[in-house]
Amino acid sequence: MNFLAHCALAFEASQRWTHGQDMRYGLLAGAIFADFGKGPIDRSLPVALQTGIRLHRRIDAFAGQHQAVRESCAVFPKRLRRYAPIFLDILGDYYLSQHWDEYYSHSRSTLSQQCYQACDVNAQYLSAEQSAQMARFLGYMRDTDLLASYHDWHHIERAIRSVMRRLNKLSLQDQAITAVYDLRDSGEAAFDIYFGEMRHALLDWASLISSAIDGTQSNSQ
């Protein structure tokens, strides 16, 4: 899942989990911060932020194992197949933004503004390197209101270019954009399946809160 889907599920978790409302900013920040740091989660972080990062990782693991995702990846040309999960994540945000009102009653702008605020509140917990990266990215997100604008295909192509540049695969950039565009209409049915299953699984994933609490208590002993 890409940023919009991660944030949408984090926001929904804050609505559906017991005491989730109190954890909303941590869940939303974790949905974004998780992409700016790998490895073990810092047990000194607030429980809500730890849980947001854990939820992000659980969503990614679920998507990576889903049959519909694997079948969609197999559609891509062989040279692009190893990067296909990333392309599907980006394309998923396009589908979600296009049909937002079919999933949620709150607006994309409501979600986006709370996400930006959540990142501001929790920025103090980032390392110096992460903070610099996050500041640049958050500036771009705010300037374009990216989370509320993924239905604009321009942002999808820009995201693909960014990925290929980061992977040092600029020679495949045009082929990647074409391949994603070719899947734009036919891939939506698969997204409906696995995103719907993720939403259904959210209540079970509330156990991630306990995991974060246990880890924090162990760290303090």
PyMOL CGO cylinders between C-alpha atoms (Angstrom):
from pymol import cmd
from pymol.cgo import CYLINDER

trace = [
    CYLINDER, 0.00, 0.00, 0.00, 1.08, 3.54, -0.69, 0.3, 1, 1, 1, 1, 1, 1,
    CYLINDER, 1.08, 3.54, -0.69, 0.65, 6.65, 1.48, 0.3, 1, 1, 1, 1, 1, 1,
    CYLINDER, 0.65, 6.65, 1.48, -3.06, 7.36, 0.96, 0.3, 1, 1, 1, 1, 1, 1,
    CYLINDER, -3.06, 7.36, 0.96, -4.16, 3.78, 1.60, 0.3, 1, 1, 1, 1, 1, 1,
    CYLINDER, -4.16, 3.78, 1.60, -1.92, 3.46, 4.67, 0.3, 1, 1, 1, 1, 1, 1,
    CYLINDER, -1.92, 3.46, 4.67, -3.26, 6.71, 6.10, 0.3, 1, 1, 1, 1, 1, 1,
    CYLINDER, -3.26, 6.71, 6.10, -6.86, 5.81, 5.29, 0.3, 1, 1, 1, 1, 1, 1,
    CYLINDER, -6.86, 5.81, 5.29, -6.54, 2.50, 7.13, 0.3, 1, 1, 1, 1, 1, 1,
    CYLINDER, -6.54, 2.50, 7.13, -4.77, 4.16, 10.07, 0.3, 1, 1, 1, 1, 1, 1,
    CYLINDER, -4.77, 4.16, 10.07, -7.56, 6.73, 10.33, 0.3, 1, 1, 1, 1, 1, 1,
    CYLINDER, -7.56, 6.73, 10.33, -10.17, 3.98, 10.13, 0.3, 1, 1, 1, 1, 1, 1,
    CYLINDER, -10.17, 3.98, 10.13, -8.36, 2.05, 12.86, 0.3, 1, 1, 1, 1, 1, 1,
    CYLINDER, -8.36, 2.05, 12.86, -8.56, 5.14, 15.07, 0.3, 1, 1, 1, 1, 1, 1,
    CYLINDER, -8.56, 5.14, 15.07, -12.32, 5.11, 14.56, 0.3, 1, 1, 1, 1, 1, 1,
    CYLINDER, -12.32, 5.11, 14.56, -12.89, 1.39, 15.11, 0.3, 1, 1, 1, 1, 1, 1,
    CYLINDER, -12.89, 1.39, 15.11, -10.35, 0.42, 17.77, 0.3, 1, 1, 1, 1, 1, 1,
    CYLINDER, -10.35, 0.42, 17.77, -11.10, 0.84, 21.48, 0.3, 1, 1, 1, 1, 1, 1,
    CYLINDER, -11.10, 0.84, 21.48, -9.41, 4.09, 22.55, 0.3, 1, 1, 1, 1, 1, 1,
    CYLINDER, -9.41, 4.09, 22.55, -8.28, 4.50, 18.95, 0.3, 1, 1, 1, 1, 1, 1,
    CYLINDER, -8.28, 4.50, 18.95, -9.43, 8.12, 18.89, 0.3, 1, 1, 1, 1, 1, 1,
    CYLINDER, -9.43, 8.12, 18.89, -6.75, 8.94, 21.49, 0.3, 1, 1, 1, 1, 1, 1,
    CYLINDER, -6.75, 8.94, 21.49, -4.12, 7.27, 19.31, 0.3, 1, 1, 1, 1, 1, 1,
    CYLINDER, -4.12, 7.27, 19.31, -5.09, 8.88, 16.01, 0.3, 1, 1, 1, 1, 1, 1,
    CYLINDER, -5.09, 8.88, 16.01, -2.11, 11.18, 15.53, 0.3, 1, 1, 1, 1, 1, 1,
    CYLINDER, -2.11, 11.18, 15.53, 0.33, 8.40, 16.37, 0.3, 1, 1, 1, 1, 1, 1,
    CYLINDER, 0.33, 8.40, 16.37, -1.37, 5.99, 14.00, 0.3, 1, 1, 1, 1, 1, 1,
    CYLINDER, -1.37, 5.99, 14.00, -1.41, 8.54, 11.18, 0.3, 1, 1, 1, 1, 1, 1,
    CYLINDER, -1.41, 8.54, 11.18, 2.21, 9.59, 11.69, 0.3, 1, 1, 1, 1, 1, 1,
    CYLINDER, 2.21, 9.59, 11.69, 3.30, 5.95, 11.85, 0.3, 1, 1, 1, 1, 1, 1,
    CYLINDER, 3.30, 5.95, 11.85, 1.52, 5.28, 8.56, 0.3, 1, 1, 1, 1, 1, 1,
    CYLINDER, 1.52, 5.28, 8.56, 3.94, 7.73, 6.91, 0.3, 1, 1, 1, 1, 1, 1,
    CYLINDER, 3.94, 7.73, 6.91, 7.06, 7.51, 9.10, 0.3, 1, 1, 1, 1, 1, 1,
    CYLINDER, 7.06, 7.51, 9.10, 7.30, 3.75, 8.57, 0.3, 1, 1, 1, 1, 1, 1,
    CYLINDER, 7.30, 3.75, 8.57, 8.59, 4.35, 5.05, 0.3, 1, 1, 1, 1, 1, 1,
    CYLINDER, 8.59, 4.35, 5.05, 11.47, 6.46, 6.38, 0.3, 1, 1, 1, 1, 1, 1,
    CYLINDER, 11.47, 6.46, 6.38, 13.02, 3.86, 8.64, 0.3, 1, 1, 1, 1, 1, 1,
    CYLINDER, 13.02, 3.86, 8.64, 13.54, 0.12, 8.63, 0.3, 1, 1, 1, 1, 1, 1,
    CYLINDER, 13.54, 0.12, 8.63, 14.65, -2.40, 11.21, 0.3, 1, 1, 1, 1, 1, 1,
    CYLINDER, 14.65, -2.40, 11.21, 13.51, -2.83, 14.83, 0.3, 1, 1, 1, 1, 1, 1,
    CYLINDER, 13.51, -2.83, 14.83, 11.02, -0.31, 16.16, 0.3, 1, 1, 1, 1, 1, 1,
    CYLINDER, 11.02, -0.31, 16.16, 12.40, 2.02, 18.83, 0.3, 1, 1, 1, 1, 1, 1,
    CYLINDER, 12.40, 2.02, 18.83, 10.71, 0.91, 22.07, 0.3, 1, 1, 1, 1, 1, 1,
    CYLINDER, 10.71, 0.91, 22.07, 11.08, 4.38, 23.53, 0.3, 1, 1, 1, 1, 1, 1,
    CYLINDER, 11.08, 4.38, 23.53, 8.64, 5.84, 21.01, 0.3, 1, 1, 1, 1, 1, 1,
    CYLINDER, 8.64, 5.84, 21.01, 5.09, 6.60, 22.18, 0.3, 1, 1, 1, 1, 1, 1,
    CYLINDER, 5.09, 6.60, 22.18, 2.83, 3.56, 22.05, 0.3, 1, 1, 1, 1, 1, 1,
    CYLINDER, 2.83, 3.56, 22.05, 0.53, 5.18, 19.48, 0.3, 1, 1, 1, 1, 1, 1,
    CYLINDER, 0.53, 5.18, 19.48, 3.42, 5.90, 17.11, 0.3, 1, 1, 1, 1, 1, 1,
    CYLINDER, 3.42, 5.90, 17.11, 4.86, 2.40, 17.56, 0.3, 1, 1, 1, 1, 1, 1,
    CYLINDER, 4.86, 2.40, 17.56, 1.43, 0.98, 16.80, 0.3, 1, 1, 1, 1, 1, 1,
    CYLINDER, 1.43, 0.98, 16.80, 1.12, 3.12, 13.68, 0.3, 1, 1, 1, 1, 1, 1,
    CYLINDER, 1.12, 3.12, 13.68, 4.43, 1.78, 12.39, 0.3, 1, 1, 1, 1, 1, 1,
    CYLINDER, 4.43, 1.78, 12.39, 3.42, -1.79, 13.27, 0.3, 1, 1, 1, 1, 1, 1,
    CYLINDER, 3.42, -1.79, 13.27, 0.10, -1.33, 11.45, 0.3, 1, 1, 1, 1, 1, 1,
    CYLINDER, 0.10, -1.33, 11.45, 1.93, -0.05, 8.37, 0.3, 1, 1, 1, 1, 1, 1,
    CYLINDER, 1.93, -0.05, 8.37, 4.14, -3.13, 8.36, 0.3, 1, 1, 1, 1, 1, 1,
    CYLINDER, 4.14, -3.13, 8.36, 1.22, -5.48, 8.94, 0.3, 1, 1, 1, 1, 1, 1,
    CYLINDER, 1.22, -5.48, 8.94, -0.61, -3.97, 5.96, 0.3, 1, 1, 1, 1, 1, 1,
    CYLINDER, -0.61, -3.97, 5.96, 2.47, -4.35, 3.76, 0.3, 1, 1, 1, 1, 1, 1,
    CYLINDER, 2.47, -4.35, 3.76, 2.90, -7.98, 4.80, 0.3, 1, 1, 1, 1, 1, 1,
    CYLINDER, 2.90, -7.98, 4.80, -0.76, -8.72, 4.14, 0.3, 1, 1, 1, 1, 1, 1,
    CYLINDER, -0.76, -8.72, 4.14, -0.58, -7.14, 0.67, 0.3, 1, 1, 1, 1, 1, 1,
    CYLINDER, -0.58, -7.14, 0.67, 2.63, -8.94, -0.19, 0.3, 1, 1, 1, 1, 1, 1,
    CYLINDER, 2.63, -8.94, -0.19, 1.08, -12.33, 0.52, 0.3, 1, 1, 1, 1, 1, 1,
    CYLINDER, 1.08, -12.33, 0.52, -2.29, -11.71, -1.14, 0.3, 1, 1, 1, 1, 1, 1,
    CYLINDER, -2.29, -11.71, -1.14, -3.05, -13.79, -4.22, 0.3, 1, 1, 1, 1, 1, 1,
    CYLINDER, -3.05, -13.79, -4.22, -4.73, -10.91, -6.04, 0.3, 1, 1, 1, 1, 1, 1,
    CYLINDER, -4.73, -10.91, -6.04, -1.59, -8.81, -5.61, 0.3, 1, 1, 1, 1, 1, 1,
    CYLINDER, -1.59, -8.81, -5.61, 0.63, -11.61, -6.89, 0.3, 1, 1, 1, 1, 1, 1,
    CYLINDER, 0.63, -11.61, -6.89, -1.58, -12.13, -9.92, 0.3, 1, 1, 1, 1, 1, 1,
    CYLINDER, -1.58, -12.13, -9.92, -1.51, -8.41, -10.70, 0.3, 1, 1, 1, 1, 1, 1,
    CYLINDER, -1.51, -8.41, -10.70, 2.29, -8.37, -10.40, 0.3, 1, 1, 1, 1, 1, 1,
    CYLINDER, 2.29, -8.37, -10.40, 2.52, -11.21, -12.91, 0.3, 1, 1, 1, 1, 1, 1,
    CYLINDER, 2.52, -11.21, -12.91, 0.86, -9.00, -15.55, 0.3, 1, 1, 1, 1, 1, 1,
    CYLINDER, 0.86, -9.00, -15.55, 3.87, -6.67, -15.70, 0.3, 1, 1, 1, 1, 1, 1,
    CYLINDER, 3.87, -6.67, -15.70, 6.64, -7.19, -18.28, 0.3, 1, 1, 1, 1, 1, 1,
    CYLINDER, 6.64, -7.19, -18.28, 9.40, -9.46, -17.00, 0.3, 1, 1, 1, 1, 1, 1,
    CYLINDER, 9.40, -9.46, -17.00, 11.95, -6.64, -16.70, 0.3, 1, 1, 1, 1, 1, 1,
    CYLINDER, 11.95, -6.64, -16.70, 9.60, -4.73, -14.38, 0.3, 1, 1, 1, 1, 1, 1,
    CYLINDER, 9.60, -4.73, -14.38, 8.17, -7.59, -12.36, 0.3, 1, 1, 1, 1, 1, 1,
    CYLINDER, 8.17, -7.59, -12.36, 10.48, -7.22, -9.37, 0.3, 1, 1, 1, 1, 1, 1,
    CYLINDER, 10.48, -7.22, -9.37, 9.27, -3.62, -8.99, 0.3, 1, 1, 1, 1, 1, 1,
    CYLINDER, 9.27, -3.62, -8.99, 5.61, -4.44, -9.64, 0.3, 1, 1, 1, 1, 1, 1,
    CYLINDER, 5.61, -4.44, -9.64, 4.55, -4.44, -5.95, 0.3, 1, 1, 1, 1, 1, 1,
    CYLINDER, 4.55, -4.44, -5.95, 5.71, -0.83, -5.68, 0.3, 1, 1, 1, 1, 1, 1,
    CYLINDER, 5.71, -0.83, -5.68, 3.78, 0.12, -8.81, 0.3, 1, 1, 1, 1, 1, 1,
    CYLINDER, 3.78, 0.12, -8.81, 0.64, -1.58, -7.46, 0.3, 1, 1, 1, 1, 1, 1,
    CYLINDER, 0.64, -1.58, -7.46, 0.97, 0.37, -4.21, 0.3, 1, 1, 1, 1, 1, 1,
    CYLINDER, 0.97, 0.37, -4.21, 1.01, 3.63, -6.15, 0.3, 1, 1, 1, 1, 1, 1,
    CYLINDER, 1.01, 3.63, -6.15, -1.82, 2.53, -8.41, 0.3, 1, 1, 1, 1, 1, 1,
    CYLINDER, -1.82, 2.53, -8.41, -3.85, 1.55, -5.35, 0.3, 1, 1, 1, 1, 1, 1,
    CYLINDER, -3.85, 1.55, -5.35, -3.82, 5.15, -4.17, 0.3, 1, 1, 1, 1, 1, 1,
    CYLINDER, -3.82, 5.15, -4.17, -5.18, 6.19, -7.55, 0.3, 1, 1, 1, 1, 1, 1,
    CYLINDER, -5.18, 6.19, -7.55, -8.08, 3.74, -7.24, 0.3, 1, 1, 1, 1, 1, 1,
    CYLINDER, -8.08, 3.74, -7.24, -8.79, 4.73, -3.65, 0.3, 1, 1, 1, 1, 1, 1,
    CYLINDER, -8.79, 4.73, -3.65, -8.75, 8.44, -4.44, 0.3, 1, 1, 1, 1, 1, 1,
    CYLINDER, -8.75, 8.44, -4.44, -10.93, 7.95, -7.52, 0.3, 1, 1, 1, 1, 1, 1,
    CYLINDER, -10.93, 7.95, -7.52, -13.61, 6.14, -5.50, 0.3, 1, 1, 1, 1, 1, 1,
    CYLINDER, -13.61, 6.14, -5.50, -13.03, 7.61, -2.06, 0.3, 1, 1, 1, 1, 1, 1,
    CYLINDER, -13.03, 7.61, -2.06, -16.70, 8.34, -1.35, 0.3, 1, 1, 1, 1, 1, 1,
    CYLINDER, -16.70, 8.34, -1.35, -17.54, 4.66, -1.86, 0.3, 1, 1, 1, 1, 1, 1,
    CYLINDER, -17.54, 4.66, -1.86, -15.30, 3.76, 1.08, 0.3, 1, 1, 1, 1, 1, 1,
    CYLINDER, -15.30, 3.76, 1.08, -15.44, 6.68, 3.52, 0.3, 1, 1, 1, 1, 1, 1,
    CYLINDER, -15.44, 6.68, 3.52, -17.82, 9.41, 4.64, 0.3, 1, 1, 1, 1, 1, 1,
    CYLINDER, -17.82, 9.41, 4.64, -15.08, 11.89, 5.64, 0.3, 1, 1, 1, 1, 1, 1,
    CYLINDER, -15.08, 11.89, 5.64, -13.34, 13.79, 2.86, 0.3, 1, 1, 1, 1, 1, 1,
    CYLINDER, -13.34, 13.79, 2.86, -9.84, 13.21, 1.54, 0.3, 1, 1, 1, 1, 1, 1,
    CYLINDER, -9.84, 13.21, 1.54, -8.96, 16.73, 2.68, 0.3, 1, 1, 1, 1, 1, 1,
    CYLINDER, -8.96, 16.73, 2.68, -10.07, 15.94, 6.23, 0.3, 1, 1, 1, 1, 1, 1,
    CYLINDER, -10.07, 15.94, 6.23, -7.72, 12.97, 6.26, 0.3, 1, 1, 1, 1, 1, 1,
    CYLINDER, -7.72, 12.97, 6.26, -4.83, 14.78, 4.58, 0.3, 1, 1, 1, 1, 1, 1,
    CYLINDER, -4.83, 14.78, 4.58, -4.83, 17.75, 6.94, 0.3, 1, 1, 1, 1, 1, 1,
    CYLINDER, -4.83, 17.75, 6.94, -4.90, 15.51, 10.01, 0.3, 1, 1, 1, 1, 1, 1,
    CYLINDER, -4.90, 15.51, 10.01, -2.01, 13.48, 8.58, 0.3, 1, 1, 1, 1, 1, 1,
    CYLINDER, -2.01, 13.48, 8.58, 0.15, 16.55, 8.05, 0.3, 1, 1, 1, 1, 1, 1,
    CYLINDER, 0.15, 16.55, 8.05, -0.62, 17.73, 11.58, 0.3, 1, 1, 1, 1, 1, 1,
    CYLINDER, -0.62, 17.73, 11.58, 0.16, 14.28, 12.97, 0.3, 1, 1, 1, 1, 1, 1,
    CYLINDER, 0.16, 14.28, 12.97, 3.56, 14.34, 11.26, 0.3, 1, 1, 1, 1, 1, 1,
    CYLINDER, 3.56, 14.34, 11.26, 4.29, 17.76, 12.75, 0.3, 1, 1, 1, 1, 1, 1,
    CYLINDER, 4.29, 17.76, 12.75, 3.37, 16.60, 16.26, 0.3, 1, 1, 1, 1, 1, 1,
    CYLINDER, 3.37, 16.60, 16.26, 5.50, 13.46, 16.03, 0.3, 1, 1, 1, 1, 1, 1,
    CYLINDER, 5.50, 13.46, 16.03, 8.46, 14.85, 14.06, 0.3, 1, 1, 1, 1, 1, 1,
    CYLINDER, 8.46, 14.85, 14.06, 10.43, 15.17, 17.31, 0.3, 1, 1, 1, 1, 1, 1,
    CYLINDER, 10.43, 15.17, 17.31, 10.80, 11.39, 17.42, 0.3, 1, 1, 1, 1, 1, 1,
    CYLINDER, 10.80, 11.39, 17.42, 12.61, 11.16, 14.06, 0.3, 1, 1, 1, 1, 1, 1,
    CYLINDER, 12.61, 11.16, 14.06, 16.35, 10.90, 13.80, 0.3, 1, 1, 1, 1, 1, 1,
    CYLINDER, 16.35, 10.90, 13.80, 18.23, 13.84, 12.27, 0.3, 1, 1, 1, 1, 1, 1,
    CYLINDER, 18.23, 13.84, 12.27, 18.49, 12.05, 8.91, 0.3, 1, 1, 1, 1, 1, 1,
    CYLINDER, 18.49, 12.05, 8.91, 14.86, 10.96, 8.96, 0.3, 1, 1, 1, 1, 1, 1,
    CYLINDER, 14.86, 10.96, 8.96, 13.77, 14.45, 9.99, 0.3, 1, 1, 1, 1, 1, 1,
    CYLINDER, 13.77, 14.45, 9.99, 15.53, 16.03, 7.01, 0.3, 1, 1, 1, 1, 1, 1,
    CYLINDER, 15.53, 16.03, 7.01, 13.98, 13.52, 4.60, 0.3, 1, 1, 1, 1, 1, 1,
    CYLINDER, 13.98, 13.52, 4.60, 10.55, 13.91, 6.17, 0.3, 1, 1, 1, 1, 1, 1,
    CYLINDER, 10.55, 13.91, 6.17, 10.71, 17.71, 6.09, 0.3, 1, 1, 1, 1, 1, 1,
    CYLINDER, 10.71, 17.71, 6.09, 11.37, 17.67, 2.33, 0.3, 1, 1, 1, 1, 1, 1,
    CYLINDER, 11.37, 17.67, 2.33, 8.67, 15.13, 1.64, 0.3, 1, 1, 1, 1, 1, 1,
    CYLINDER, 8.67, 15.13, 1.64, 6.11, 16.73, 3.94, 0.3, 1, 1, 1, 1, 1, 1,
    CYLINDER, 6.11, 16.73, 3.94, 6.75, 20.08, 2.27, 0.3, 1, 1, 1, 1, 1, 1,
    CYLINDER, 6.75, 20.08, 2.27, 5.95, 18.52, -1.09, 0.3, 1, 1, 1, 1, 1, 1,
    CYLINDER, 5.95, 18.52, -1.09, 2.88, 16.75, 0.31, 0.3, 1, 1, 1, 1, 1, 1,
    CYLINDER, 2.88, 16.75, 0.31, 1.53, 19.98, 1.74, 0.3, 1, 1, 1, 1, 1, 1,
    CYLINDER, 1.53, 19.98, 1.74, 2.30, 22.10, -1.32, 0.3, 1, 1, 1, 1, 1, 1,
    CYLINDER, 2.30, 22.10, -1.32, 0.42, 19.69, -3.60, 0.3, 1, 1, 1, 1, 1, 1,
    CYLINDER, 0.42, 19.69, -3.60, -1.98, 18.33, -0.95, 0.3, 1, 1, 1, 1, 1, 1,
    CYLINDER, -1.98, 18.33, -0.95, -0.78, 15.00, -2.26, 0.3, 1, 1, 1, 1, 1, 1,
    CYLINDER, -0.78, 15.00, -2.26, -2.90, 12.78, -0.03, 0.3, 1, 1, 1, 1, 1, 1,
    CYLINDER, -2.90, 12.78, -0.03, -6.04, 14.43, -1.37, 0.3, 1, 1, 1, 1, 1, 1,
    CYLINDER, -6.04, 14.43, -1.37, -4.85, 14.45, -4.99, 0.3, 1, 1, 1, 1, 1, 1,
    CYLINDER, -4.85, 14.45, -4.99, -3.93, 10.92, -6.00, 0.3, 1, 1, 1, 1, 1, 1,
    CYLINDER, -3.93, 10.92, -6.00, -6.87, 10.82, -8.42, 0.3, 1, 1, 1, 1, 1, 1,
    CYLINDER, -6.87, 10.82, -8.42, -4.80, 13.19, -10.61, 0.3, 1, 1, 1, 1, 1, 1,
    CYLINDER, -4.80, 13.19, -10.61, -2.78, 10.89, -12.88, 0.3, 1, 1, 1, 1, 1, 1,
    CYLINDER, -2.78, 10.89, -12.88, 0.05, 13.43, -12.89, 0.3, 1, 1, 1, 1, 1, 1,
    CYLINDER, 0.05, 13.43, -12.89, 0.88, 12.45, -9.32, 0.3, 1, 1, 1, 1, 1, 1,
    CYLINDER, 0.88, 12.45, -9.32, 0.92, 8.76, -10.21, 0.3, 1, 1, 1, 1, 1, 1,
    CYLINDER, 0.92, 8.76, -10.21, 3.44, 9.31, -12.99, 0.3, 1, 1, 1, 1, 1, 1,
    CYLINDER, 3.44, 9.31, -12.99, 5.53, 11.55, -10.76, 0.3, 1, 1, 1, 1, 1, 1,
    CYLINDER, 5.53, 11.55, -10.76, 5.59, 8.87, -8.07, 0.3, 1, 1, 1, 1, 1, 1,
    CYLINDER, 5.59, 8.87, -8.07, 6.75, 6.26, -10.59, 0.3, 1, 1, 1, 1, 1, 1,
    CYLINDER, 6.75, 6.26, -10.59, 9.52, 8.56, -11.81, 0.3, 1, 1, 1, 1, 1, 1,
    CYLINDER, 9.52, 8.56, -11.81, 10.60, 9.10, -8.22, 0.3, 1, 1, 1, 1, 1, 1,
    CYLINDER, 10.60, 9.10, -8.22, 10.72, 5.35, -7.58, 0.3, 1, 1, 1, 1, 1, 1,
    CYLINDER, 10.72, 5.35, -7.58, 12.75, 4.61, -10.69, 0.3, 1, 1, 1, 1, 1, 1,
    CYLINDER, 12.75, 4.61, -10.69, 15.17, 7.42, -9.89, 0.3, 1, 1, 1, 1, 1, 1,
    CYLINDER, 15.17, 7.42, -9.89, 15.59, 6.13, -6.32, 0.3, 1, 1, 1, 1, 1, 1,
    CYLINDER, 15.59, 6.13, -6.32, 16.21, 2.61, -7.65, 0.3, 1, 1, 1, 1, 1, 1,
    CYLINDER, 16.21, 2.61, -7.65, 18.68, 3.96, -10.22, 0.3, 1, 1, 1, 1, 1, 1,
    CYLINDER, 18.68, 3.96, -10.22, 16.57, 2.45, -13.02, 0.3, 1, 1, 1, 1, 1, 1,
    CYLINDER, 16.57, 2.45, -13.02, 15.89, 5.52, -15.13, 0.3, 1, 1, 1, 1, 1, 1,
    CYLINDER, 15.89, 5.52, -15.13, 16.36, 3.45, -18.29, 0.3, 1, 1, 1, 1, 1, 1,
    CYLINDER, 16.36, 3.45, -18.29, 13.14, 1.61, -17.38, 0.3, 1, 1, 1, 1, 1, 1,
    CYLINDER, 13.14, 1.61, -17.38, 11.16, 4.71, -16.41, 0.3, 1, 1, 1, 1, 1, 1,
    CYLINDER, 11.16, 4.71, -16.41, 9.13, 5.14, -19.61, 0.3, 1, 1, 1, 1, 1, 1,
    CYLINDER, 9.13, 5.14, -19.61, 8.40, 1.42, -19.79, 0.3, 1, 1, 1, 1, 1, 1,
    CYLINDER, 8.40, 1.42, -19.79, 7.23, 1.47, -16.17, 0.3, 1, 1, 1, 1, 1, 1,
    CYLINDER, 7.23, 1.47, -16.17, 4.89, 4.42, -16.73, 0.3, 1, 1, 1, 1, 1, 1,
    CYLINDER, 4.89, 4.42, -16.73, 3.42, 2.72, -19.80, 0.3, 1, 1, 1, 1, 1, 1,
    CYLINDER, 3.42, 2.72, -19.80, 2.95, -0.58, -17.97, 0.3, 1, 1, 1, 1, 1, 1,
    CYLINDER, 2.95, -0.58, -17.97, 1.20, 1.07, -15.04, 0.3, 1, 1, 1, 1, 1, 1,
    CYLINDER, 1.20, 1.07, -15.04, -1.03, 3.06, -17.38, 0.3, 1, 1, 1, 1, 1, 1,
    CYLINDER, -1.03, 3.06, -17.38, -1.96, -0.14, -19.24, 0.3, 1, 1, 1, 1, 1, 1,
    CYLINDER, -1.96, -0.14, -19.24, -3.09, -1.66, -15.92, 0.3, 1, 1, 1, 1, 1, 1,
    CYLINDER, -3.09, -1.66, -15.92, -4.99, 1.44, -14.83, 0.3, 1, 1, 1, 1, 1, 1,
    CYLINDER, -4.99, 1.44, -14.83, -8.45, 0.16, -15.76, 0.3, 1, 1, 1, 1, 1, 1,
    CYLINDER, -8.45, 0.16, -15.76, -8.04, -3.58, -15.43, 0.3, 1, 1, 1, 1, 1, 1,
    CYLINDER, -8.04, -3.58, -15.43, -6.35, -3.59, -12.02, 0.3, 1, 1, 1, 1, 1, 1,
    CYLINDER, -6.35, -3.59, -12.02, -9.13, -1.97, -10.03, 0.3, 1, 1, 1, 1, 1, 1,
    CYLINDER, -9.13, -1.97, -10.03, -11.05, -5.18, -9.35, 0.3, 1, 1, 1, 1, 1, 1,
    CYLINDER, -11.05, -5.18, -9.35, -8.03, -6.71, -7.62, 0.3, 1, 1, 1, 1, 1, 1,
    CYLINDER, -8.03, -6.71, -7.62, -7.62, -3.59, -5.48, 0.3, 1, 1, 1, 1, 1, 1,
    CYLINDER, -7.62, -3.59, -5.48, -11.26, -3.77, -4.39, 0.3, 1, 1, 1, 1, 1, 1,
    CYLINDER, -11.26, -3.77, -4.39, -10.63, -7.32, -3.17, 0.3, 1, 1, 1, 1, 1, 1,
    CYLINDER, -10.63, -7.32, -3.17, -7.48, -6.86, -1.12, 0.3, 1, 1, 1, 1, 1, 1,
    CYLINDER, -7.48, -6.86, -1.12, -8.30, -3.40, 0.22, 0.3, 1, 1, 1, 1, 1, 1,
    CYLINDER, -8.30, -3.40, 0.22, -11.70, -4.66, 1.34, 0.3, 1, 1, 1, 1, 1, 1,
    CYLINDER, -11.70, -4.66, 1.34, -10.06, -7.59, 3.11, 0.3, 1, 1, 1, 1, 1, 1,
    CYLINDER, -10.06, -7.59, 3.11, -7.63, -5.26, 4.86, 0.3, 1, 1, 1, 1, 1, 1,
    CYLINDER, -7.63, -5.26, 4.86, -10.49, -3.14, 6.15, 0.3, 1, 1, 1, 1, 1, 1,
    CYLINDER, -10.49, -3.14, 6.15, -12.19, -6.28, 7.41, 0.3, 1, 1, 1, 1, 1, 1,
    CYLINDER, -12.19, -6.28, 7.41, -9.00, -7.37, 9.19, 0.3, 1, 1, 1, 1, 1, 1,
    CYLINDER, -9.00, -7.37, 9.19, -8.54, -4.05, 11.02, 0.3, 1, 1, 1, 1, 1, 1,
    CYLINDER, -8.54, -4.05, 11.02, -10.38, -5.17, 14.16, 0.3, 1, 1, 1, 1, 1, 1,
    CYLINDER, -10.38, -5.17, 14.16, -8.10, -8.18, 14.51, 0.3, 1, 1, 1, 1, 1, 1,
    CYLINDER, -8.10, -8.18, 14.51, -5.07, -5.95, 14.07, 0.3, 1, 1, 1, 1, 1, 1,
    CYLINDER, -5.07, -5.95, 14.07, -6.02, -3.97, 17.19, 0.3, 1, 1, 1, 1, 1, 1,
    CYLINDER, -6.02, -3.97, 17.19, -3.82, -6.51, 18.99, 0.3, 1, 1, 1, 1, 1, 1,
    CYLINDER, -3.82, -6.51, 18.99, -0.87, -4.48, 17.67, 0.3, 1, 1, 1, 1, 1, 1,
    CYLINDER, -0.87, -4.48, 17.67, -1.54, -2.04, 20.50, 0.3, 1, 1, 1, 1, 1, 1,
    CYLINDER, -1.54, -2.04, 20.50, -0.78, -4.72, 23.09, 0.3, 1, 1, 1, 1, 1, 1,
    CYLINDER, -0.78, -4.72, 23.09, 2.42, -5.63, 21.25, 0.3, 1, 1, 1, 1, 1, 1,
    CYLINDER, 2.42, -5.63, 21.25, 3.58, -2.01, 21.41, 0.3, 1, 1, 1, 1, 1, 1,
    CYLINDER, 3.58, -2.01, 21.41, 2.69, -1.73, 25.11, 0.3, 1, 1, 1, 1, 1, 1,
    CYLINDER, 2.69, -1.73, 25.11, 4.50, -4.97, 25.97, 0.3, 1, 1, 1, 1, 1, 1,
    CYLINDER, 4.50, -4.97, 25.97, 7.59, -3.82, 24.11, 0.3, 1, 1, 1, 1, 1, 1,
    CYLINDER, 7.59, -3.82, 24.11, 7.58, -0.43, 25.85, 0.3, 1, 1, 1, 1, 1, 1,
    CYLINDER, 7.58, -0.43, 25.85, 7.23, -2.01, 29.27, 0.3, 1, 1, 1, 1, 1, 1,
    CYLINDER, 7.23, -2.01, 29.27, 10.06, -4.48, 28.57, 0.3, 1, 1, 1, 1, 1, 1,
    CYLINDER, 10.06, -4.48, 28.57, 12.27, -1.59, 27.47, 0.3, 1, 1, 1, 1, 1, 1,
    CYLINDER, 12.27, -1.59, 27.47, 11.65, 0.28, 30.72, 0.3, 1, 1, 1, 1, 1, 1,
    CYLINDER, 11.65, 0.28, 30.72, 12.50, -2.64, 32.99, 0.3, 1, 1, 1, 1, 1, 1,
]
cmd.load_cgo(trace, "trace")
